[in-house]
Amino acid sequence: MQPIQLFELASKQSHWLTVRQTVVAGNIANANTPGYAVREVSAFEAVLDQTQPQVRMAATQPGHIQEDPMRGAVRSQSFGDVDVQPSGNSVNLPEEMSKTGEIKRMYELNTGMVKAFHRMMLLTVRR
């Protein structure tokens, strides 16, 4: 029997959504910071392709911090079509707020899919 990869994939997407929500919240929090450049996370597909080999740092002690490959996907963006404020800030609050709604919908879809798959697995075990 092959291992079920759906739960691992859903866990990775949930972690990516957490990183993305943290970055968007940082953008919103810095909306009035002079010179602040909008930050964004790479698309989940691109991050997933980069993290597949799972090359990790060696940890000789259990307390060592492991590298988080998804945090490396965060980058500052410079947008040519976005109005930069006189302070040099490029945060567009309505766009950032719409990103939070998108993240919420993606998280709900992720958890709904995991719940449905979990129920299906329980039904097959009961019979």
N, CA, C and O atoms as CSV, one atom per row, in Angstrom:
chain,resi,resn,atom,element,x,y,z
A,1,MET,N,N,0.835,-1.174,0.000
A,1,MET,CA,C,0.000,0.000,0.000
A,1,MET,C,C,0.887,1.247,0.000
A,1,MET,O,O,1.843,1.336,0.771
A,2,GLN,N,N,0.571,2.190,-0.851
A,2,GLN,CA,C,1.342,3.433,-0.975
A,2,GLN,C,C,0.956,4.396,0.153
A,2,GLN,O,O,-0.205,4.443,0.558
A,3,PRO,N,N,1.927,5.161,0.658
A,3,PRO,CA,C,1.567,6.165,1.675
A,3,PRO,C,C,0.700,7.262,1.061
A,3,PRO,O,O,0.826,7.577,-0.122
A,4,ILE,N,N,-0.163,7.828,1.862
A,4,ILE,CA,C,-1.083,8.867,1.400
A,4,ILE,C,C,-0.367,10.209,1.490
A,4,ILE,O,O,0.002,10.659,2.575
A,5,GLN,N,N,-0.179,10.835,0.346
A,5,GLN,CA,C,0.555,12.095,0.285
A,5,GLN,C,C,-0.349,13.309,0.487
A,5,GLN,O,O,0.152,14.421,0.650
A,6,LEU,N,N,-1.652,13.122,0.481
A,6,LEU,CA,C,-2.574,14.243,0.574
A,6,LEU,C,C,-2.405,15.016,1.878
A,6,LEU,O,O,-2.417,16.247,1.877
A,7,PHE,N,N,-2.250,14.305,2.980
A,7,PHE,CA,C,-2.114,14.986,4.267
A,7,PHE,C,C,-0.814,15.784,4.335
A,7,PHE,O,O,-0.794,16.885,4.884
A,8,GLU,N,N,0.258,15.247,3.791
A,8,GLU,CA,C,1.533,15.972,3.763
A,8,GLU,C,C,1.421,17.214,2.879
A,8,GLU,O,O,1.900,18.286,3.248
A,9,LEU,N,N,0.796,17.071,1.732
A,9,LEU,CA,C,0.614,18.206,0.829
A,9,LEU,C,C,-0.259,19.280,1.473
A,9,LEU,O,O,0.046,20.468,1.374
A,10,ALA,N,N,-1.336,18.873,2.128
A,10,ALA,CA,C,-2.215,19.830,2.804
A,10,ALA,C,C,-1.482,20.530,3.945
A,10,ALA,O,O,-1.699,21.716,4.191
A,11,SER,N,N,-0.625,19.805,4.632
A,11,SER,CA,C,0.156,20.404,5.712
A,11,SER,C,C,1.130,21.445,5.161
A,11,SER,O,O,1.295,22.513,5.750
A,12,LYS,N,N,1.771,21.143,4.044
A,12,LYS,CA,C,2.690,22.100,3.427
A,12,LYS,C,C,1.949,23.346,2.951
A,12,LYS,O,O,2.439,24.465,3.100
A,13,GLN,N,N,0.761,23.142,2.377
A,13,GLN,CA,C,0.005,24.298,1.922
A,13,GLN,C,C,-0.458,25.135,3.109
A,13,GLN,O,O,-0.450,26.364,3.037
A,14,SER,N,N,-0.855,24.496,4.187
A,14,SER,CA,C,-1.267,25.226,5.379
A,14,SER,C,C,-0.098,26.047,5.931
A,14,SER,O,O,-0.282,27.189,6.350
A,15,HIS,N,N,1.087,25.471,5.929
A,15,HIS,CA,C,2.271,26.206,6.379
A,15,HIS,C,C,2.553,27.384,5.445
A,15,HIS,O,O,2.878,28.476,5.910
A,16,TRP,N,N,2.432,27.172,4.138
A,16,TRP,CA,C,2.646,28.250,3.165
A,16,TRP,C,C,1.630,29.373,3.374
A,16,TRP,O,O,1.977,30.552,3.296
A,17,LEU,N,N,0.379,29.006,3.639
A,17,LEU,CA,C,-0.650,30.016,3.896
A,17,LEU,C,C,-0.332,30.819,5.156
A,17,LEU,O,O,-0.594,32.021,5.213
A,18,THR,N,N,0.230,30.157,6.159
A,18,THR,CA,C,0.631,30.854,7.381
A,18,THR,C,C,1.734,31.861,7.090
A,18,THR,O,O,1.686,32.997,7.562
A,19,VAL,N,N,2.726,31.441,6.310
A,19,VAL,CA,C,3.815,32.352,5.938
A,19,VAL,C,C,3.262,33.519,5.135
A,19,VAL,O,O,3.637,34.667,5.372
A,20,ARG,N,N,2.375,33.236,4.189
A,20,ARG,CA,C,1.819,34.298,3.350
A,20,ARG,C,C,0.987,35.274,4.176
A,20,ARG,O,O,1.068,36.485,3.970
A,21,GLN,N,N,0.189,34.756,5.108
A,21,GLN,CA,C,-0.621,35.632,5.949
A,21,GLN,C,C,0.277,36.515,6.816
A,21,GLN,O,O,-0.040,37.685,7.032
A,22,THR,N,N,1.378,35.980,7.310
A,22,THR,CA,C,2.321,36.760,8.109
A,22,THR,C,C,2.917,37.897,7.288
A,22,THR,O,O,3.054,39.016,7.783
A,23,VAL,N,N,3.272,37.615,6.036
A,23,VAL,CA,C,3.850,38.641,5.160
A,23,VAL,C,C,2.819,39.718,4.836
A,23,VAL,O,O,3.135,40.907,4.871
A,24,VAL,N,N,1.585,39.311,4.521
A,24,VAL,CA,C,0.530,40.284,4.205
A,24,VAL,C,C,0.231,41.142,5.429
A,24,VAL,O,O,0.048,42.353,5.303
A,25,ALA,N,N,0.179,40.532,6.609
A,25,ALA,CA,C,-0.055,41.298,7.838
A,25,ALA,C,C,1.070,42.303,8.065
A,25,ALA,O,O,0.827,43.422,8.516
A,26,GLY,N,N,2.297,41.904,7.753
A,26,GLY,CA,C,3.425,42.834,7.861
A,26,GLY,C,C,3.301,43.990,6.888
A,26,GLY,O,O,3.630,45.129,7.220
A,27,ASN,N,N,2.824,43.697,5.682
A,27,ASN,CA,C,2.601,44.766,4.701
A,27,ASN,C,C,1.565,45.765,5.210
A,27,ASN,O,O,1.750,46.977,5.099
A,28,ILE,N,N,0.476,45.243,5.770
A,28,ILE,CA,C,-0.576,46.117,6.279
A,28,ILE,C,C,-0.060,46.930,7.467
A,28,ILE,O,O,-0.347,48.121,7.586
A,29,ALA,N,N,0.696,46.282,8.334
A,29,ALA,CA,C,1.215,46.980,9.513
A,29,ALA,C,C,2.187,48.096,9.130
A,29,ALA,O,O,2.308,49.085,9.853
A,30,ASN,N,N,2.871,47.947,8.013
A,30,ASN,CA,C,3.847,48.944,7.585
A,30,ASN,C,C,3.302,49.873,6.509
A,30,ASN,O,O,4.074,50.474,5.762
A,31,ALA,N,N,1.994,49.997,6.421
A,31,ALA,CA,C,1.385,50.831,5.373
A,31,ALA,C,C,1.808,52.294,5.472
A,31,ALA,O,O,1.801,53.004,4.466
A,32,ASN,N,N,2.170,52.749,6.648
A,32,ASN,CA,C,2.582,54.140,6.825
A,32,ASN,C,C,4.078,54.296,7.073
A,32,ASN,O,O,4.533,55.383,7.427
A,33,THR,N,N,4.838,53.241,6.896
A,33,THR,CA,C,6.282,53.301,7.115
A,33,THR,C,C,6.959,53.880,5.877
A,33,THR,O,O,6.801,53.340,4.782
A,34,PRO,N,N,7.706,54.964,6.034
A,34,PRO,CA,C,8.390,55.557,4.874
A,34,PRO,C,C,9.405,54.588,4.267
A,34,PRO,O,O,10.194,53.968,4.980
A,35,GLY,N,N,9.369,54.469,2.946
A,35,GLY,CA,C,10.327,53.645,2.219
A,35,GLY,C,C,10.058,52.152,2.258
A,35,GLY,O,O,10.858,51.374,1.738
A,36,TYR,N,N,8.968,51.736,2.852
A,36,TYR,CA,C,8.675,50.305,2.949
A,36,TYR,C,C,8.259,49.769,1.584
A,36,TYR,O,O,7.397,50.350,0.924
A,37,ALA,N,N,8.864,48.673,1.161
A,37,ALA,CA,C,8.513,48.015,-0.096
A,37,ALA,C,C,7.627,46.812,0.205
A,37,ALA,O,O,7.891,46.062,1.144
A,38,VAL,N,N,6.591,46.631,-0.578
A,38,VAL,CA,C,5.668,45.510,-0.405
A,38,VAL,C,C,6.431,44.201,-0.531
A,38,VAL,O,O,7.284,44.045,-1.405
A,39,ARG,N,N,6.114,43.265,0.351
A,39,ARG,CA,C,6.718,41.932,0.299
A,39,ARG,C,C,5.649,40.932,-0.095
A,39,ARG,O,O,4.477,41.105,0.240
A,40,GLU,N,N,6.048,39.885,-0.806
A,40,GLU,CA,C,5.111,38.861,-1.253
A,40,GLU,C,C,5.817,37.516,-1.197
A,40,GLU,O,O,7.045,37.441,-1.236
A,41,VAL,N,N,5.026,36.458,-1.106
A,41,VAL,CA,C,5.531,35.094,-1.072
A,41,VAL,C,C,5.352,34.498,-2.455
A,41,VAL,O,O,4.350,34.757,-3.122
A,42,SER,N,N,6.321,33.699,-2.890
A,42,SER,CA,C,6.204,33.021,-4.183
A,42,SER,C,C,4.974,32.126,-4.189
A,42,SER,O,O,4.482,31.729,-3.132
A,43,ALA,N,N,4.484,31.812,-5.366
A,43,ALA,CA,C,3.317,30.933,-5.500
A,43,ALA,C,C,3.600,29.569,-4.867
A,43,ALA,O,O,4.740,29.105,-4.847
A,44,PHE,N,N,2.550,28.940,-4.356
A,44,PHE,CA,C,2.704,27.659,-3.669
A,44,PHE,C,C,3.351,26.606,-4.561
A,44,PHE,O,O,4.173,25.816,-4.099
A,45,GLU,N,N,2.983,26.596,-5.824
A,45,GLU,CA,C,3.543,25.606,-6.742
A,45,GLU,C,C,5.064,25.770,-6.866
A,45,GLU,O,O,5.801,24.784,-6.882
A,46,ALA,N,N,5.520,27.017,-6.954
A,46,ALA,CA,C,6.956,27.271,-7.075
A,46,ALA,C,C,7.689,26.884,-5.795
A,46,ALA,O,O,8.774,26.304,-5.846
A,47,VAL,N,N,7.097,27.205,-4.652
A,47,VAL,CA,C,7.715,26.863,-3.370
A,47,VAL,C,C,7.753,25.356,-3.197
A,47,VAL,O,O,8.742,24.813,-2.706
A,48,LEU,N,N,6.686,24.675,-3.595
A,48,LEU,CA,C,6.620,23.222,-3.476
A,48,LEU,C,C,7.684,22.570,-4.349
A,48,LEU,O,O,8.315,21.598,-3.930
A,49,ASP,N,N,7.892,23.087,-5.551
A,49,ASP,CA,C,8.936,22.546,-6.428
A,49,ASP,C,C,10.322,22.720,-5.817
A,49,ASP,O,O,11.179,21.849,-5.965
A,50,GLN,N,N,10.546,23.837,-5.133
A,50,GLN,CA,C,11.847,24.103,-4.529
A,50,GLN,C,C,12.093,23.253,-3.294
A,50,GLN,O,O,13.241,22.918,-3.002
A,51,THR,N,N,11.045,22.896,-2.560
A,51,THR,CA,C,11.224,22.176,-1.301
A,51,THR,C,C,11.115,20.665,-1.450
A,51,THR,O,O,11.258,19.954,-0.455
A,52,GLN,N,N,10.870,20.152,-2.632
A,52,GLN,CA,C,10.700,18.707,-2.802
A,52,GLN,C,C,11.916,17.890,-2.364
A,52,GLN,O,O,11.736,16.883,-1.679
A,53,PRO,N,N,13.152,18.274,-2.726
A,53,PRO,CA,C,14.284,17.443,-2.312
A,53,PRO,C,C,14.473,17.392,-0.794
A,53,PRO,O,O,15.057,16.445,-0.268
A,54,GLN,N,N,13.980,18.410,-0.100
A,54,GLN,CA,C,14.073,18.478,1.352
A,54,GLN,C,C,15.510,18.337,1.849
A,54,GLN,O,O,15.785,17.517,2.725
A,55,VAL,N,N,16.412,19.116,1.306
A,55,VAL,CA,C,17.772,19.173,1.809
A,55,VAL,C,C,17.740,20.021,3.067
A,55,VAL,O,O,17.390,21.200,3.016
A,56,ARG,N,N,18.098,19.433,4.181
A,56,ARG,CA,C,18.011,20.136,5.451
A,56,ARG,C,C,19.403,20.302,6.066
A,56,ARG,O,O,20.333,19.554,5.766
A,57,MET,N,N,19.509,21.302,6.928
A,57,MET,CA,C,20.741,21.503,7.665
A,57,MET,C,C,20.878,20.385,8.696
A,57,MET,O,O,19.883,19.870,9.206
A,58,ALA,N,N,22.102,20.026,8.988
A,58,ALA,CA,C,22.333,19.009,10.005
A,58,ALA,C,C,22.141,19.621,11.384
A,58,ALA,O,O,22.649,20.706,11.666
A,59,ALA,N,N,21.410,18.926,12.233
A,59,ALA,CA,C,21.193,19.378,13.600
A,59,ALA,C,C,21.851,18.376,14.529
A,59,ALA,O,O,21.426,17.223,14.609
A,60,THR,N,N,22.879,18.807,15.225
A,60,THR,CA,C,23.583,17.897,16.127
A,60,THR,C,C,22.953,17.857,17.509
A,60,THR,O,O,23.209,16.934,18.283
A,61,GLN,N,N,22.135,18.844,17.823
A,61,GLN,CA,C,21.434,18.899,19.100
A,61,GLN,C,C,19.944,19.074,18.824
A,61,GLN,O,O,19.586,19.759,17.867
A,62,PRO,N,N,19.071,18.484,19.623
A,62,PRO,CA,C,17.635,18.622,19.360
A,62,PRO,C,C,17.130,20.053,19.455
A,62,PRO,O,O,16.091,20.372,18.878
A,63,GLY,N,N,17.832,20.918,20.165
A,63,GLY,CA,C,17.392,22.290,20.315
A,63,GLY,C,C,17.783,23.193,19.157
A,63,GLY,O,O,17.396,24.361,19.134
A,64,HIS,N,N,18.539,22.682,18.200
A,64,HIS,CA,C,18.951,23.519,17.066
A,64,HIS,C,C,17.757,23.887,16.206
A,64,HIS,O,O,16.828,23.096,16.042
A,65,ILE,N,N,17.788,25.079,15.665
A,65,ILE,CA,C,16.692,25.554,14.822
A,65,ILE,C,C,16.868,25.006,13.415
A,65,ILE,O,O,17.948,25.089,12.831
A,66,GLN,N,N,15.804,24.452,12.888
A,66,GLN,CA,C,15.823,23.940,11.521
A,66,GLN,C,C,15.494,25.066,10.549
A,66,GLN,O,O,14.695,25.950,10.858
A,67,GLU,N,N,16.104,25.028,9.391
A,67,GLU,CA,C,15.825,26.011,8.349
A,67,GLU,C,C,14.427,25.787,7.804
A,67,GLU,O,O,14.023,24.645,7.587
A,68,ASP,N,N,13.688,26.855,7.582
A,68,ASP,CA,C,12.344,26.783,7.030
A,68,ASP,C,C,12.421,27.168,5.555
A,68,ASP,O,O,12.572,28.351,5.247
A,69,PRO,N,N,12.321,26.205,4.628
A,69,PRO,CA,C,12.486,26.528,3.209
A,69,PRO,C,C,11.394,27.448,2.669
A,69,PRO,O,O,11.624,28.147,1.683
A,70,MET,N,N,10.218,27.468,3.284
A,70,MET,CA,C,9.148,28.326,2.779
A,70,MET,C,C,9.377,29.787,3.130
A,70,MET,O,O,8.916,30.670,2.408
A,71,ARG,N,N,10.072,30.058,4.214
A,71,ARG,CA,C,10.379,31.447,4.568
A,71,ARG,C,C,11.341,32.060,3.560
A,71,ARG,O,O,11.397,33.283,3.429
A,72,GLY,N,N,12.099,31.234,2.846
A,72,GLY,CA,C,13.009,31.737,1.823
A,72,GLY,C,C,12.288,32.230,0.587
A,72,GLY,O,O,12.901,32.862,-0.273
A,73,ALA,N,N,10.995,31.952,0.482
A,73,ALA,CA,C,10.220,32.357,-0.695
A,73,ALA,C,C,9.712,33.792,-0.576
A,73,ALA,O,O,9.107,34.303,-1.518
A,74,VAL,N,N,9.942,34.451,0.556
A,74,VAL,CA,C,9.486,35.825,0.756
A,74,VAL,C,C,10.465,36.771,0.078
A,74,VAL,O,O,11.680,36.652,0.242
A,75,ARG,N,N,9.920,37.711,-0.687
A,75,ARG,CA,C,10.772,38.671,-1.374
A,75,ARG,C,C,10.057,40.009,-1.458
A,75,ARG,O,O,8.828,40.078,-1.424
A,76,SER,N,N,10.840,41.063,-1.566
A,76,SER,CA,C,10.256,42.385,-1.764
A,76,SER,C,C,9.930,42.538,-3.234
A,76,SER,O,O,10.641,42.025,-4.098
A,77,GLN,N,N,8.859,43.242,-3.508
A,77,GLN,CA,C,8.459,43.450,-4.891
A,77,GLN,C,C,8.482,44.928,-5.200
A,77,GLN,O,O,8.154,45.769,-4.364
A,78,SER,N,N,8.877,45.220,-6.424
A,78,SER,CA,C,8.740,46.592,-6.899
A,78,SER,C,C,7.759,46.546,-8.059
A,78,SER,O,O,7.976,45.847,-9.049
A,79,PHE,N,N,6.691,47.293,-7.920
A,79,PHE,CA,C,5.636,47.291,-8.913
A,79,PHE,C,C,5.733,48.560,-9.738
A,79,PHE,O,O,5.804,49.657,-9.185
A,80,GLY,N,N,5.735,48.421,-11.047
A,80,GLY,CA,C,5.790,49.584,-11.908
A,80,GLY,C,C,4.468,50.309,-12.004
A,80,GLY,O,O,4.437,51.518,-12.234
A,81,ASP,N,N,3.347,49.570,-11.826
A,81,ASP,CA,C,2.043,50.177,-12.011
A,81,ASP,C,C,1.398,50.643,-10.706
A,81,ASP,O,O,0.308,51.213,-10.728
A,82,VAL,N,N,2.061,50.407,-9.566
A,82,VAL,CA,C,1.511,50.823,-8.287
A,82,VAL,C,C,2.031,52.203,-7.946
A,82,VAL,O,O,3.218,52.490,-8.103
A,83,ASP,N,N,1.133,53.057,-7.476
A,83,ASP,CA,C,1.544,54.399,-7.084
A,83,ASP,C,C,2.384,54.326,-5.827
A,83,ASP,O,O,1.956,53.778,-4.811
A,84,VAL,N,N,3.570,54.877,-5.901
A,84,VAL,CA,C,4.425,54.966,-4.731
A,84,VAL,C,C,4.130,56.292,-4.056
A,84,VAL,O,O,4.138,57.348,-4.690
A,85,GLN,N,N,3.874,56.220,-2.769
A,85,GLN,CA,C,3.547,57.419,-2.011
A,85,GLN,C,C,4.779,58.307,-1.887
A,85,GLN,O,O,5.897,57.838,-2.100
A,86,PRO,N,N,4.598,59.571,-1.550
A,86,PRO,CA,C,5.753,60.468,-1.393
A,86,PRO,C,C,6.778,59.960,-0.382
A,86,PRO,O,O,7.955,60.308,-0.467
A,87,SER,N,N,6.344,59.145,0.568
A,87,SER,CA,C,7.277,58.605,1.561
A,87,SER,C,C,8.091,57.446,1.000
A,87,SER,O,O,8.996,56.950,1.671
A,88,GLY,N,N,7.785,57.002,-0.225
A,88,GLY,CA,C,8.484,55.865,-0.818
A,88,GLY,C,C,7.816,54.543,-0.519
A,88,GLY,O,O,8.351,53.494,-0.879
A,89,ASN,N,N,6.678,54.559,0.121
A,89,ASN,CA,C,5.944,53.364,0.486
A,89,ASN,C,C,5.098,52.903,-0.698
A,89,ASN,O,O,4.506,53.728,-1.394
A,90,SER,N,N,5.035,51.579,-0.935
A,90,SER,CA,C,4.271,51.064,-2.070
A,90,SER,C,C,3.136,50.137,-1.652
A,90,SER,O,O,2.665,49.346,-2.470
A,91,VAL,N,N,2.684,50.212,-0.402
A,91,VAL,CA,C,1.618,49.337,0.089
A,91,VAL,C,C,0.270,49.839,-0.416
A,91,VAL,O,O,-0.069,51.009,-0.243
A,92,ASN,N,N,-0.491,48.952,-1.037
A,92,ASN,CA,C,-1.840,49.241,-1.508
A,92,ASN,C,C,-2.797,48.498,-0.572
A,92,ASN,O,O,-2.999,47.294,-0.727
A,93,LEU,N,N,-3.380,49.198,0.386
A,93,LEU,CA,C,-4.202,48.558,1.418
A,93,LEU,C,C,-5.372,47.748,0.877
A,93,LEU,O,O,-5.589,46.635,1.357
A,94,PRO,N,N,-6.149,48.246,-0.106
A,94,PRO,CA,C,-7.248,47.407,-0.613
A,94,PRO,C,C,-6.745,46.083,-1.213
A,94,PRO,O,O,-7.387,45.044,-1.059
A,95,GLU,N,N,-5.613,46.129,-1.886
A,95,GLU,CA,C,-5.062,44.891,-2.462
A,95,GLU,C,C,-4.608,43.935,-1.368
A,95,GLU,O,O,-4.828,42.727,-1.462
A,96,GLU,N,N,-3.976,44.471,-0.334
A,96,GLU,CA,C,-3.517,43.624,0.764
A,96,GLU,C,C,-4.700,43.008,1.512
A,96,GLU,O,O,-4.635,41.852,1.930
A,97,MET,N,N,-5.772,43.770,1.681
A,97,MET,CA,C,-6.958,43.238,2.351
A,97,MET,C,C,-7.622,42.156,1.505
A,97,MET,O,O,-8.151,41.187,2.050
A,98,SER,N,N,-7.602,42.307,0.192
A,98,SER,CA,C,-8.171,41.252,-0.661
A,98,SER,C,C,-7.318,39.988,-0.595
A,98,SER,O,O,-7.836,38.879,-0.726
A,99,LYS,N,N,-6.015,40.154,-0.392
A,99,LYS,CA,C,-5.145,38.982,-0.228
A,99,LYS,C,C,-5.507,38.216,1.038
A,99,LYS,O,O,-5.462,36.986,1.052
A,100,THR,N,N,-5.870,38.938,2.110
A,100,THR,CA,C,-6.250,38.230,3.338
A,100,THR,C,C,-7.516,37.405,3.116
A,100,THR,O,O,-7.632,36.299,3.646
A,101,GLY,N,N,-8.461,37.927,2.343
A,101,GLY,CA,C,-9.661,37.160,2.014
A,101,GLY,C,C,-9.339,35.935,1.176
A,101,GLY,O,O,-9.908,34.864,1.384
A,102,GLU,N,N,-8.424,36.098,0.229
A,102,GLU,CA,C,-8.002,34.969,-0.605
A,102,GLU,C,C,-7.319,33.895,0.246
A,102,GLU,O,O,-7.562,32.704,0.055
A,103,ILE,N,N,-6.478,34.309,1.167
A,103,ILE,CA,C,-5.793,33.356,2.049
A,103,ILE,C,C,-6.806,32.607,2.897
A,103,ILE,O,O,-6.688,31.396,3.084
A,104,LYS,N,N,-7.793,33.311,3.407
A,104,LYS,CA,C,-8.843,32.678,4.224
A,104,LYS,C,C,-9.598,31.632,3.411
A,104,LYS,O,O,-9.836,30.525,3.892
A,105,ARG,N,N,-9.974,31.978,2.184
A,105,ARG,CA,C,-10.695,31.016,1.334
A,105,ARG,C,C,-9.832,29.794,1.021
A,105,ARG,O,O,-10.329,28.667,1.025
A,106,MET,N,N,-8.549,30.008,0.753
A,106,MET,CA,C,-7.662,28.884,0.456
A,106,MET,C,C,-7.496,27.986,1.677
A,106,MET,O,O,-7.461,26.762,1.551
A,107,TYR,N,N,-7.393,28.591,2.856
A,107,TYR,CA,C,-7.261,27.805,4.083
A,107,TYR,C,C,-8.533,26.993,4.343
A,107,TYR,O,O,-8.451,25.829,4.735
A,108,GLU,N,N,-9.704,27.594,4.130
A,108,GLU,CA,C,-10.963,26.872,4.319
A,108,GLU,C,C,-11.091,25.720,3.333
A,108,GLU,O,O,-11.568,24.645,3.696
A,109,LEU,N,N,-10.670,25.932,2.086
A,109,LEU,CA,C,-10.692,24.858,1.097
A,109,LEU,C,C,-9.751,23.729,1.506
A,109,LEU,O,O,-10.094,22.553,1.384
A,110,ASN,N,N,-8.573,24.087,1.987
A,110,ASN,CA,C,-7.583,23.107,2.422
A,110,ASN,C,C,-8.144,22.265,3.568
A,110,ASN,O,O,-8.099,21.036,3.510
A,111,THR,N,N,-8.670,22.908,4.603
A,111,THR,CA,C,-9.184,22.158,5.749
A,111,THR,C,C,-10.427,21.350,5.383
A,111,THR,O,O,-10.611,20.243,5.889
A,112,GLY,N,N,-11.277,21.884,4.518
A,112,GLY,CA,C,-12.447,21.131,4.074
A,112,GLY,C,C,-12.072,19.870,3.323
A,112,GLY,O,O,-12.695,18.822,3.494
A,113,MET,N,N,-11.046,19.979,2.488
A,113,MET,CA,C,-10.586,18.816,1.729
A,113,MET,C,C,-9.997,17.759,2.663
A,113,MET,O,O,-10.242,16.566,2.483
A,114,VAL,N,N,-9.224,18.190,3.656
A,114,VAL,CA,C,-8.634,17.246,4.610
A,114,VAL,C,C,-9.731,16.566,5.429
A,114,VAL,O,O,-9.673,15.359,5.667
A,115,LYS,N,N,-10.730,17.338,5.859
A,115,LYS,CA,C,-11.839,16.751,6.626
A,115,LYS,C,C,-12.588,15.719,5.801
A,115,LYS,O,O,-12.911,14.641,6.300
A,116,ALA,N,N,-12.869,16.038,4.538
A,116,ALA,CA,C,-13.595,15.097,3.680
A,116,ALA,C,C,-12.783,13.826,3.453
A,116,ALA,O,O,-13.333,12.725,3.489
A,117,PHE,N,N,-11.505,13.966,3.224
A,117,PHE,CA,C,-10.653,12.804,3.006
A,117,PHE,C,C,-10.545,11.982,4.281
A,117,PHE,O,O,-10.522,10.752,4.230
A,118,HIS,N,N,-10.480,12.650,5.416
A,118,HIS,CA,C,-10.418,11.946,6.696
A,118,HIS,C,C,-11.694,11.145,6.942
A,118,HIS,O,O,-11.638,9.996,7.380
A,119,ARG,N,N,-12.850,11.760,6.657
A,119,ARG,CA,C,-14.122,11.035,6.792
A,119,ARG,C,C,-14.157,9.821,5.869
A,119,ARG,O,O,-14.625,8.751,6.258
A,120,MET,N,N,-13.667,9.989,4.660
A,120,MET,CA,C,-13.645,8.876,3.711
A,120,MET,C,C,-12.758,7.743,4.232
A,120,MET,O,O,-13.108,6.568,4.124
A,121,MET,N,N,-11.612,8.110,4.792
A,121,MET,CA,C,-10.716,7.081,5.350
A,121,MET,C,C,-11.381,6.369,6.516
A,121,MET,O,O,-11.244,5.152,6.637
A,122,LEU,N,N,-12.090,7.075,7.369
A,122,LEU,CA,C,-12.772,6.449,8.493
A,122,LEU,C,C,-13.866,5.513,8.019
A,122,LEU,O,O,-14.062,4.452,8.611
A,123,LEU,N,N,-14.584,5.878,6.965
A,123,LEU,CA,C,-15.619,4.996,6.441
A,123,LEU,C,C,-15.041,3.702,5.901
A,123,LEU,O,O,-15.661,2.648,6.044
A,124,THR,N,N,-13.880,3.753,5.289
A,124,THR,CA,C,-13.293,2.520,4.748
A,124,THR,C,C,-12.774,1.620,5.873
A,124,THR,O,O,-12.750,0.399,5.718
A,125,VAL,N,N,-12.366,2.195,6.985
A,125,VAL,CA,C,-11.856,1.410,8.106
A,125,VAL,C,C,-13.010,0.734,8.845
A,125,VAL,O,O,-12.862,-0.389,9.327
A,126,ARG,N,N,-14.143,1.400,8.937
A,126,ARG,CA,C,-15.290,0.859,9.666
A,126,ARG,C,C,-15.894,-0.357,8.999
A,126,ARG,O,O,-16.494,-1.189,9.679
A,127,ARG,N,N,-15.757,-0.486,7.705
A,127,ARG,CA,C,-16.402,-1.599,6.993
A,127,ARG,C,C,-15.584,-2.816,7.000
A,127,ARG,O,O,-15.990,-3.836,6.443
